[in-house]
Structure formats: C-alpha cells, structure tokens
Amino acid sequence: MANRRARWIVALTLMLGSALACLSFPVLISGDRDGQARVQRVELDGPIAAPVSLPEGAFRVMSLNLAHGRADGRFQALRKRETLEANLAAAGALVRSWRPHAVALQEADAASVWSGRFDHVSAVARAAGLPWAVHSPHVSGAGLHYGTGALTWTQPSATRQRTFAPSPPTMSKGATLVRFATPEGQEITLVSVHLDFARAKVRQRQARVLAGWLANQQGPIVLVGDFNCQWGDREDTLRGLAEALGLRAYQPDSAALATYPGWGKRLDWVLISPDLEFTNYRVLPEVVSDHRAVVADLRLVER
C-alpha cells in the first residue's frame, strides 16, 4: 500500500512539474524547430525480420502510438519498469508478426523519468527485428524526452523532424520524416505525425505548418499517425491537411475503423499521395496501447 501511494505521489508530482515546465520554460521542452532526427542502428537480439513478400511495387507500413509504454493502463509513472518493458516487447512482437517495411511511432520515449528511464524506440525495434530506429524528441527537458519516430527494415536515405510551436498547457507535438526504399528500390517518404489532443485550433495551426513543411516533397508520400481528430468532425483539420497536400485516406467515412476504443473514434490515419493506392487496410484488435495499430498495404500506381 505504501509503495502504491508513493507511486501516485511521484506521478502527480511529475504531471504537475511537467505542466509547470511547459508553461514556464517552453524553450526547454517546446519550440518551433526543424532539423535532423536521431538515427541509430539497433543491435537486435536475433536475426533481422524480413518484410512481408508482396506483389511487385507494393510495400507495407504500420502506425502505432506507443502510449509511453503503458499499453492501455494507467499513467506510465505508475508502472514498474519491468511492466513497461513487457508492454513494449508485446508491441514489438505485434509489429514483427505483420512484417512491415516501415513503422511510424507516436508517444515514443527516449530515456524519460516518467517511463522507466530507457529507450522505448530501441526496445520496440529489438522485439520487432527492425534494425533502423529514428526518433524525434519534440519534448526534451525536465527529465522528459519523447515524440515521434519510425522503424525501418533498410537504412533510411534521409530523415528530418519538425517540432511544432509551443501549445501550453499541452506538451509539444511534431512529426518525423523518413525516406526508405521498397524492395524494388523506389524511394518512399514516410511521415509520422502527432497532433495536439486538446484543442481544434492548435491542431489546425499544426496541420498548416505540416502542410507547408511537406509542400515541396517529391515522390510518393505516406503521412500516418495520431491526428487526434476524425474526417467527419466539424473541424476540418484532417480534410484540410489532405486537400492541401493532395493526399487521400482509405474509406474516410467508414464507421468500422475506430482506432481509439475508449471514445469509439478513428484518430489514427494513413494518408497517401496520388502515385500510391491502397491494396489492403486493417485496424488491429491487439491491445498494446490505448490506440489500435493500423496496417496498410500500398502499391505504386503505374503511369
């Protein structure tokens, strides 16, 4: 009982401290930044997981919000490190079972005081058998280091990160860009994005920044992640972003593709450029986060 009470005290202290840091020292943990993402070759526990074999010109991507390692449980600071490690191992095993060419991650931590003080992105990469890990800590300070990222089967040819402007009292959000090659050598730009969860106006501002950031990208683009809004919402954040970049979604009005069971909403999306098409799309039932993972099989369109 004493240990449980102590964990609650730590959790409340961290939440209060994080909120105050965000409000008082935005330059420390927030910012409007564009730069390189962190890339590392991960030492795997076993062999590299070869991606799924698909028809020529096709490839598979996933999107997964890691929920800071807590799965669908309570606040991560209340979880023991071994519980967080087990949760991330389960997430990695799920990724491995679907054998994607690339995975977009959100709420992905480097060593942070509220989530076990270890690198979650590398932990998932090891379990997934994917050797290349990319991470962009949009929040970096006050003992917290987390943001978006990606895992790829082959070494990325380019990476970038964009951290959106401060939006207190919520923490900074952003996007990670990774360019990887299909088995046939076609370069694909994958962008993992996380938008603000609390306010439509902040999401709309972030979407405009994102559209400007990606406006001059050449070649096929796959924009995926946790947009914290739906296609049919009164706010036009998602529709406006797709229109600005000329992207489209899979069955955007479908009521059967909810990714956030707690609210019964579809918050996680895959948007693709006109030179790509969907050949398969799934929202996975496995519980490794409070969000459900999304798997999309895509194919280059012959012109």
C-alpha positions as a LaTeX table, in Angstrom:
\begin{tabular}{lrrr}
\hline
Residue & $x$ (\AA) & $y$ (\AA) & $z$ (\AA) \\
\hline
Met1 & 0.00 & 0.00 & 0.00 \\
Ala2 & 2.84 & 2.37 & 0.87 \\
Asn3 & 4.57 & 1.65 & $-2.45$ \\
Arg4 & 1.35 & 2.29 & $-4.35$ \\
Arg5 & 0.84 & 5.60 & $-2.51$ \\
Ala6 & 4.43 & 6.57 & $-3.25$ \\
Arg7 & 3.95 & 5.87 & $-6.98$ \\
Trp8 & 0.84 & 8.06 & $-7.00$ \\
Ile9 & 2.76 & 10.87 & $-5.33$ \\
Val10 & 5.55 & 10.55 & $-7.91$ \\
Ala11 & 3.03 & 10.52 & $-10.74$ \\
Leu12 & 1.19 & 13.61 & $-9.52$ \\
Thr13 & 4.48 & 15.41 & $-8.91$ \\
Leu14 & 5.67 & 14.60 & $-12.43$ \\
Met15 & 2.41 & 15.71 & $-14.02$ \\
Leu16 & 2.42 & 18.97 & $-12.08$ \\
Gly17 & 6.11 & 19.54 & $-12.74$ \\
Ser18 & 5.71 & 18.83 & $-16.44$ \\
Ala19 & 2.78 & 21.22 & $-16.72$ \\
Leu20 & 4.67 & 23.98 & $-14.91$ \\
Ala21 & 7.75 & 23.39 & $-17.06$ \\
Cys22 & 5.66 & 23.61 & $-20.19$ \\
Leu23 & 4.07 & 26.84 & $-19.02$ \\
Ser24 & 7.15 & 28.47 & $-17.55$ \\
Phe25 & 10.04 & 27.19 & $-19.65$ \\
Pro26 & 8.67 & 26.49 & $-23.14$ \\
Val27 & 12.09 & 26.92 & $-24.75$ \\
Leu28 & 13.35 & 24.00 & $-22.66$ \\
Ile29 & 10.77 & 21.43 & $-23.65$ \\
Ser30 & 9.00 & 23.00 & $-26.59$ \\
Gly31 & 9.77 & 25.01 & $-29.66$ \\
Asp32 & 9.24 & 25.57 & $-33.35$ \\
Arg33 & 12.11 & 23.52 & $-34.72$ \\
Asp34 & 13.09 & 21.89 & $-37.99$ \\
Gly35 & 16.16 & 19.69 & $-38.03$ \\
Gln36 & 17.65 & 16.23 & $-38.21$ \\
Ala37 & 16.05 & 13.30 & $-36.44$ \\
Arg38 & 18.19 & 10.89 & $-34.42$ \\
Val39 & 19.08 & 7.73 & $-36.39$ \\
Gln40 & 20.62 & 4.62 & $-34.87$ \\
Arg41 & 21.43 & 1.09 & $-35.92$ \\
Val42 & 19.93 & $-1.13$ & $-33.22$ \\
Glu43 & 21.68 & $-4.26$ & $-32.06$ \\
Leu44 & 18.98 & $-6.91$ & $-32.38$ \\
Asp45 & 18.55 & $-9.90$ & $-30.12$ \\
Gly46 & 18.10 & $-12.17$ & $-33.15$ \\
Pro47 & 18.01 & $-12.04$ & $-36.95$ \\
Ile48 & 16.51 & $-9.17$ & $-38.89$ \\
Ala49 & 12.82 & $-9.73$ & $-39.59$ \\
Ala50 & 12.48 & $-9.82$ & $-43.36$ \\
Pro51 & 9.45 & $-7.82$ & $-44.52$ \\
Val52 & 6.38 & $-9.47$ & $-45.93$ \\
Ser53 & 6.52 & $-10.57$ & $-49.56$ \\
Leu54 & 4.04 & $-8.57$ & $-51.61$ \\
Pro55 & 3.43 & $-8.18$ & $-55.36$ \\
Glu56 & 5.94 & $-6.06$ & $-57.24$ \\
Gly57 & 5.67 & $-2.37$ & $-56.42$ \\
Ala58 & 3.87 & $-2.99$ & $-53.12$ \\
Phe59 & 5.00 & $-2.40$ & $-49.54$ \\
Arg60 & 3.56 & $-2.43$ & $-46.03$ \\
Val61 & 3.53 & 0.33 & $-43.41$ \\
Met62 & 2.24 & 0.43 & $-39.85$ \\
Ser63 & 1.27 & 3.19 & $-37.46$ \\
Leu64 & 1.45 & 2.66 & $-33.71$ \\
Asn65 & 1.03 & 5.04 & $-30.78$ \\
Leu66 & 3.21 & 3.53 & $-28.03$ \\
Ala67 & 1.43 & 5.38 & $-25.21$ \\
His68 & 4.80 & 5.87 & $-23.45$ \\
Gly69 & 4.91 & 2.13 & $-22.75$ \\
Arg70 & 1.86 & 1.99 & $-20.52$ \\
Ala71 & $-0.25$ & $-0.04$ & $-23.02$ \\
Asp72 & $-3.88$ & 0.70 & $-22.07$ \\
Gly73 & $-3.08$ & 1.01 & $-18.38$ \\
Arg74 & $-2.85$ & 3.99 & $-16.08$ \\
Phe75 & $-0.32$ & 6.79 & $-16.26$ \\
Gln76 & 3.13 & 5.46 & $-17.16$ \\
Ala77 & 4.79 & 6.81 & $-14.00$ \\
Leu78 & 2.62 & 4.36 & $-12.05$ \\
Arg79 & 4.03 & 1.40 & $-14.00$ \\
Lys80 & 7.11 & $-0.53$ & $-12.93$ \\
Arg81 & 9.97 & $-0.59$ & $-15.40$ \\
Glu82 & 9.55 & $-4.33$ & $-15.99$ \\
Thr83 & 5.88 & $-3.74$ & $-16.84$ \\
Leu84 & 6.81 & $-1.05$ & $-19.35$ \\
Glu85 & 9.45 & $-3.33$ & $-20.86$ \\
Ala86 & 6.95 & $-6.16$ & $-21.20$ \\
Asn87 & 4.40 & $-3.83$ & $-22.82$ \\
Leu88 & 6.93 & $-2.62$ & $-25.37$ \\
Ala89 & 8.08 & $-6.17$ & $-26.07$ \\
Ala90 & 4.46 & $-7.05$ & $-26.84$ \\
Ala91 & 4.21 & $-4.03$ & $-29.16$ \\
Gly92 & 7.39 & $-5.10$ & $-30.93$ \\
Ala93 & 6.14 & $-8.67$ & $-31.26$ \\
Leu94 & 2.95 & $-7.37$ & $-32.87$ \\
Val95 & 5.00 & $-5.36$ & $-35.36$ \\
Arg96 & 7.16 & $-8.38$ & $-36.10$ \\
Ser97 & 4.12 & $-10.57$ & $-36.77$ \\
Trp98 & 2.99 & $-8.23$ & $-39.57$ \\
Arg99 & 6.48 & $-7.83$ & $-41.09$ \\
Pro100 & 6.17 & $-4.24$ & $-42.35$ \\
His101 & 8.75 & $-2.38$ & $-44.38$ \\
Ala102 & 8.42 & 0.64 & $-42.10$ \\
Val103 & 6.60 & 1.62 & $-38.90$ \\
Ala104 & 5.56 & 5.09 & $-37.74$ \\
Leu105 & 5.60 & 5.65 & $-33.97$ \\
Gln106 & 3.98 & 8.27 & $-31.75$ \\
Glu107 & 4.25 & 8.91 & $-27.99$ \\
Ala108 & 7.64 & 7.25 & $-28.30$ \\
Asp109 & 10.09 & 7.85 & $-25.45$ \\
Ala110 & 13.82 & 8.03 & $-25.14$ \\
Ala111 & 15.06 & 7.79 & $-21.54$ \\
Ser112 & 12.41 & 9.71 & $-19.53$ \\
Val113 & 11.82 & 9.94 & $-15.81$ \\
Trp114 & 8.14 & 9.08 & $-16.13$ \\
Ser115 & 8.57 & 5.92 & $-18.21$ \\
Gly116 & 11.40 & 3.80 & $-16.82$ \\
Arg117 & 14.43 & 5.85 & $-17.96$ \\
Phe118 & 15.19 & 3.67 & $-21.01$ \\
Asp119 & 14.91 & 3.99 & $-24.80$ \\
His120 & 11.47 & 2.74 & $-25.83$ \\
Val121 & 12.12 & 3.10 & $-29.56$ \\
Ser122 & 15.13 & 0.80 & $-29.45$ \\
Ala123 & 13.25 & $-1.66$ & $-27.25$ \\
Val124 & 10.45 & $-1.96$ & $-29.81$ \\
Ala125 & 12.97 & $-2.20$ & $-32.66$ \\
Arg126 & 14.73 & $-5.12$ & $-30.97$ \\
Ala127 & 11.49 & $-7.00$ & $-30.42$ \\
Ala128 & 10.28 & $-6.22$ & $-33.95$ \\
Gly129 & 13.54 & $-7.29$ & $-35.60$ \\
Leu130 & 13.87 & $-3.95$ & $-37.42$ \\
Pro131 & 17.44 & $-2.65$ & $-37.25$ \\
Trp132 & 16.98 & 1.05 & $-38.04$ \\
Ala133 & 15.37 & 3.35 & $-35.46$ \\
Val134 & 14.63 & 7.04 & $-35.95$ \\
His135 & 13.47 & 9.32 & $-33.14$ \\
Ser136 & 12.48 & 12.97 & $-32.80$ \\
Pro137 & 12.11 & 14.17 & $-29.17$ \\
His138 & 9.61 & 17.01 & $-29.55$ \\
Val139 & 9.67 & 17.30 & $-25.77$ \\
Ser140 & 13.19 & 17.40 & $-24.37$ \\
Gly141 & 13.74 & 18.75 & $-20.90$ \\
Ala142 & 12.58 & 18.45 & $-17.29$ \\
Gly143 & 13.62 & 14.79 & $-17.44$ \\
Leu144 & 11.34 & 14.05 & $-20.40$ \\
His145 & 12.43 & 13.02 & $-23.89$ \\
Tyr146 & 9.67 & 11.84 & $-26.19$ \\
Gly147 & 7.98 & 12.46 & $-29.51$ \\
Thr148 & 7.53 & 10.67 & $-32.82$ \\
Gly149 & 9.73 & 8.21 & $-34.66$ \\
Ala150 & 9.98 & 5.36 & $-37.13$ \\
Leu151 & 11.47 & 1.92 & $-37.62$ \\
Thr152 & 12.68 & 0.70 & $-41.00$ \\
Trp153 & 14.00 & $-2.53$ & $-42.47$ \\
Thr154 & 16.70 & $-0.80$ & $-44.54$ \\
Gln155 & 18.81 & 2.22 & $-43.68$ \\
Pro156 & 16.88 & 5.47 & $-44.30$ \\
Ser157 & 18.31 & 7.63 & $-47.05$ \\
Ala158 & 17.07 & 10.81 & $-45.35$ \\
Thr159 & 15.45 & 11.89 & $-42.09$ \\
Arg160 & 14.03 & 15.15 & $-40.75$ \\
Gln161 & 11.99 & 16.25 & $-37.78$ \\
Arg162 & 9.60 & 19.11 & $-37.19$ \\
Thr163 & 8.55 & 20.22 & $-33.72$ \\
Phe164 & 5.50 & 22.47 & $-33.66$ \\
Ala165 & 5.38 & 25.77 & $-31.79$ \\
Pro166 & 4.64 & 25.64 & $-28.04$ \\
Ser167 & 1.00 & 25.00 & $-27.14$ \\
Pro168 & 0.82 & 25.15 & $-23.31$ \\
Pro169 & $-0.53$ & 23.64 & $-21.21$ \\
Thr170 & $-0.26$ & 20.60 & $-23.52$ \\
Met171 & 3.20 & 19.35 & $-24.44$ \\
Ser172 & 4.77 & 19.98 & $-27.83$ \\
Lys173 & 3.91 & 17.71 & $-30.74$ \\
Gly174 & 5.55 & 17.21 & $-34.12$ \\
Ala175 & 6.49 & 14.91 & $-36.96$ \\
Thr176 & 9.32 & 12.65 & $-38.12$ \\
Leu177 & 10.16 & 12.23 & $-41.80$ \\
Val178 & 11.95 & 9.11 & $-43.02$ \\
Arg179 & 12.82 & 8.18 & $-46.58$ \\
Phe180 & 13.19 & 4.46 & $-47.21$ \\
Ala181 & 13.32 & 2.16 & $-50.24$ \\
Thr182 & 10.91 & $-0.55$ & $-51.35$ \\
Pro183 & 12.38 & $-3.94$ & $-52.34$ \\
Glu184 & 12.44 & $-2.66$ & $-55.94$ \\
Gly185 & 14.41 & 0.42 & $-54.88$ \\
Gln186 & 11.64 & 3.03 & $-55.11$ \\
Glu187 & 12.10 & 5.81 & $-52.56$ \\
Ile188 & 9.11 & 6.37 & $-50.26$ \\
Thr189 & 8.69 & 9.29 & $-47.85$ \\
Leu190 & 7.04 & 8.18 & $-44.61$ \\
Val191 & 5.97 & 10.89 & $-42.15$ \\
Ser192 & 4.91 & 10.01 & $-38.60$ \\
Val193 & 2.79 & 12.79 & $-37.11$ \\
His194 & 1.20 & 13.53 & $-33.74$ \\
Leu195 & $-1.20$ & 16.47 & $-33.38$ \\
Asp196 & $-2.45$ & 18.14 & $-30.21$ \\
Phe197 & $-5.20$ & 16.22 & $-28.42$ \\
Ala198 & $-6.91$ & 19.08 & $-26.59$ \\
Arg199 & $-7.79$ & 21.91 & $-28.99$ \\
Ala200 & $-9.01$ & 22.05 & $-32.57$ \\
Lys201 & $-7.41$ & 25.46 & $-33.16$ \\
Val202 & $-3.99$ & 24.12 & $-32.16$ \\
Arg203 & $-4.42$ & 21.08 & $-34.42$ \\
Gln204 & $-5.40$ & 23.32 & $-37.32$ \\
Arg205 & $-2.34$ & 25.51 & $-36.81$ \\
Gln206 & $-0.10$ & 22.44 & $-36.60$ \\
Ala207 & $-1.66$ & 20.99 & $-39.76$ \\
Arg208 & $-0.94$ & 24.21 & $-41.66$ \\
Val209 & 2.70 & 24.11 & $-40.53$ \\
Leu210 & 2.93 & 20.46 & $-41.54$ \\
Ala211 & 1.45 & 21.15 & $-44.97$ \\
Gly212 & 3.99 & 23.91 & $-45.57$ \\
Trp213 & 6.84 & 21.72 & $-44.34$ \\
Leu214 & 5.92 & 18.92 & $-46.76$ \\
Ala215 & 4.78 & 21.04 & $-49.69$ \\
Asn216 & 7.96 & 20.57 & $-51.74$ \\
Gln217 & 8.49 & 16.87 & $-51.09$ \\
Gln218 & 8.98 & 14.87 & $-54.27$ \\
Gly219 & 7.84 & 11.32 & $-54.95$ \\
Pro220 & 5.38 & 9.09 & $-53.08$ \\
Ile221 & 4.36 & 10.29 & $-49.60$ \\
Val222 & 2.71 & 8.33 & $-46.80$ \\
Leu223 & 1.54 & 10.57 & $-43.95$ \\
Val224 & 0.49 & 8.50 & $-40.94$ \\
Gly225 & $-0.05$ & 8.80 & $-37.23$ \\
Asp226 & $-2.24$ & 10.06 & $-34.41$ \\
Phe227 & $-4.12$ & 13.09 & $-35.72$ \\
Asn228 & $-6.46$ & 13.27 & $-32.70$ \\
Cys229 & $-9.39$ & 14.10 & $-34.97$ \\
Gln230 & $-11.71$ & 12.45 & $-37.47$ \\
Trp231 & $-12.58$ & 13.01 & $-41.11$ \\
Gly232 & $-16.19$ & 13.85 & $-40.38$ \\
Asp233 & $-15.55$ & 16.15 & $-37.42$ \\
Arg234 & $-16.89$ & 19.69 & $-37.55$ \\
Glu235 & $-13.31$ & 20.90 & $-37.57$ \\
Asp236 & $-11.69$ & 20.44 & $-40.96$ \\
Thr237 & $-8.14$ & 19.72 & $-39.76$ \\
Leu238 & $-7.78$ & 16.29 & $-41.34$ \\
Arg239 & $-9.69$ & 17.04 & $-44.53$ \\
Gly240 & $-7.89$ & 20.35 & $-44.94$ \\
Leu241 & $-4.46$ & 18.77 & $-44.49$ \\
Ala242 & $-5.24$ & 16.03 & $-47.00$ \\
Glu243 & $-6.53$ & 18.58 & $-49.51$ \\
Ala244 & $-3.53$ & 20.89 & $-49.06$ \\
Leu245 & $-1.09$ & 18.06 & $-49.82$ \\
Gly246 & $-3.23$ & 16.22 & $-52.37$ \\
Leu247 & $-3.49$ & 13.12 & $-50.18$ \\
Arg248 & $-6.33$ & 10.67 & $-49.70$ \\
Ala249 & $-7.46$ & 8.30 & $-46.95$ \\
Tyr250 & $-8.85$ & 4.76 & $-47.00$ \\
Gln251 & $-12.65$ & 4.78 & $-46.66$ \\
Pro252 & $-12.60$ & 8.06 & $-44.70$ \\
Asp253 & $-16.29$ & 7.84 & $-43.77$ \\
Ser254 & $-16.19$ & 4.23 & $-42.54$ \\
Ala255 & $-17.58$ & 3.68 & $-39.04$ \\
Ala256 & $-15.82$ & 0.32 & $-38.74$ \\
Leu257 & $-12.23$ & 1.56 & $-38.45$ \\
Ala258 & $-12.10$ & 3.14 & $-34.99$ \\
Thr259 & $-8.59$ & 3.21 & $-33.55$ \\
Tyr260 & $-9.32$ & 4.69 & $-30.12$ \\
Pro261 & $-11.76$ & 2.29 & $-28.45$ \\
Gly262 & $-12.09$ & 4.44 & $-25.33$ \\
Trp263 & $-14.02$ & 7.01 & $-27.36$ \\
Gly264 & $-15.03$ & 4.83 & $-30.31$ \\
Lys265 & $-13.22$ & 7.23 & $-32.65$ \\
Arg266 & $-10.86$ & 6.93 & $-35.59$ \\
Leu267 & $-7.94$ & 9.11 & $-34.55$ \\
Asp268 & $-5.11$ & 7.26 & $-36.36$ \\
Trp269 & $-4.88$ & 7.61 & $-40.13$ \\
Val270 & $-2.86$ & 6.73 & $-43.22$ \\
Leu271 & $-2.90$ & 9.38 & $-45.95$ \\
Ile272 & $-1.25$ & 8.67 & $-49.31$ \\
Ser273 & $-0.24$ & 10.66 & $-52.39$ \\
Pro274 & $-1.87$ & 10.08 & $-55.81$ \\
Asp275 & 1.00 & 7.91 & $-57.05$ \\
Leu276 & 0.04 & 5.27 & $-54.46$ \\
Glu277 & $-3.03$ & 3.13 & $-53.89$ \\
Phe278 & $-4.35$ & 1.01 & $-51.04$ \\
Thr279 & $-4.42$ & $-2.75$ & $-51.59$ \\
Asn280 & $-5.30$ & $-3.66$ & $-48.00$ \\
Tyr281 & $-6.05$ & $-1.83$ & $-44.75$ \\
Arg282 & $-6.54$ & $-3.13$ & $-41.22$ \\
Val283 & $-7.07$ & $-1.82$ & $-37.71$ \\
Leu284 & $-5.58$ & $-4.48$ & $-35.45$ \\
Pro285 & $-7.52$ & $-5.78$ & $-32.41$ \\
Glu286 & $-4.47$ & $-6.49$ & $-30.23$ \\
Val287 & $-4.18$ & $-4.29$ & $-27.14$ \\
Val288 & $-0.62$ & $-2.94$ & $-26.92$ \\
Ser289 & $-1.67$ & 0.70 & $-26.43$ \\
Asp290 & $-4.77$ & 2.77 & $-25.79$ \\
His291 & $-4.70$ & 3.24 & $-29.58$ \\
Arg292 & $-5.03$ & 0.37 & $-32.03$ \\
Ala293 & $-2.27$ & $-0.20$ & $-34.56$ \\
Val294 & $-3.02$ & 0.37 & $-38.25$ \\
Val295 & $-1.53$ & $-1.71$ & $-41.08$ \\
Ala296 & $-1.73$ & $-0.55$ & $-44.70$ \\
Asp297 & $-0.52$ & $-2.35$ & $-47.80$ \\
Leu298 & 0.25 & 0.13 & $-50.55$ \\
Arg299 & 1.26 & $-0.09$ & $-54.18$ \\
Leu300 & 2.84 & 2.31 & $-56.61$ \\
Val301 & 0.43 & 3.32 & $-59.34$ \\
Glu302 & 1.66 & 2.69 & $-62.87$ \\
Arg303 & 1.53 & 5.80 & $-65.03$ \\
\hline
\end{tabular}
